[in-house]
Amino acid sequence: DVKVTQSSRYLVKRTGEKVFLECVQDMDHENMFWYRQDPGLGLRLIYFSYDVKMKEKGDIPEGYSVSREKKERFSLILESASTNQTSMYLCASSLGQGRDEQYFGPGTRLTVT
Amino acid sequence: GQSLEQPSEVTAVEGAIVQINCTYQTSGFYGLSWYQQHDGGAPTFLSYNALDGLEETGRFSSFLSRSDSYGYLLLQELQMKDSASYFCAVGSGSARQLTFGSGTQLTVLP
């Protein structure tokens, strides 16, 4: 089974802190994604990566950056956390062919105070 | 850009059939996917349509009409455990990245 793990299930940070969210997948998938999920808004794509060191902006990249130094690991960075970044963050990976199936991690509930 | 519309809530009784519709506007299209998410859980893949027609997987079926930019998820013989949020999503772009609808909360009543 594909397994996607995220470094923390819950995280509380202060405004202005730099925040790192880590995601690791164990199926040698080419593509990895970061989403945030807010009530009534569904899942919104922040950034994605289709290869090591390659990244592209999604729909809401402002205030975020990413890093993919190894194929299995994709990090989301909040350079200076703000209260409007309080959200559920979901990481996913996919093979990038066939039926577009994405495998999601359990999510990180981030609260910025 | 992409946009998808689906109903925000649907309620049905155990054993019934329910259809969740999804309309989309997209500048690129690989296929229409459906994901299920229980409260507190991660989204999980349910089905995928790249071509027009119906795909069946057990109690769940999904339909796509590319000419109408429309699809639906059909859930039969509803069970209490089907109470969850259901998201349609369109795949496009270099990584076949998904754009998700805002989700439909399905409540199954006894």
Interface residues (C-beta under 8 A of the other chain):
Chain A: E30 N31 F33 Y35 G40 L41 G42 L43 R44 L45 F48 S49 Y50 E56 G58 D59 L90 S94 G96 Q97 R99 D100 E101 Q102 Y103 F104 G105 P106 G107
Chain B: G1 S8 Y30 G31 S33 G41 A42 P43 T44 F45 Y48 A50 F87 A89 G91 S94 A95 R96 Q97 L98 T99 F100 G101 S102 G103
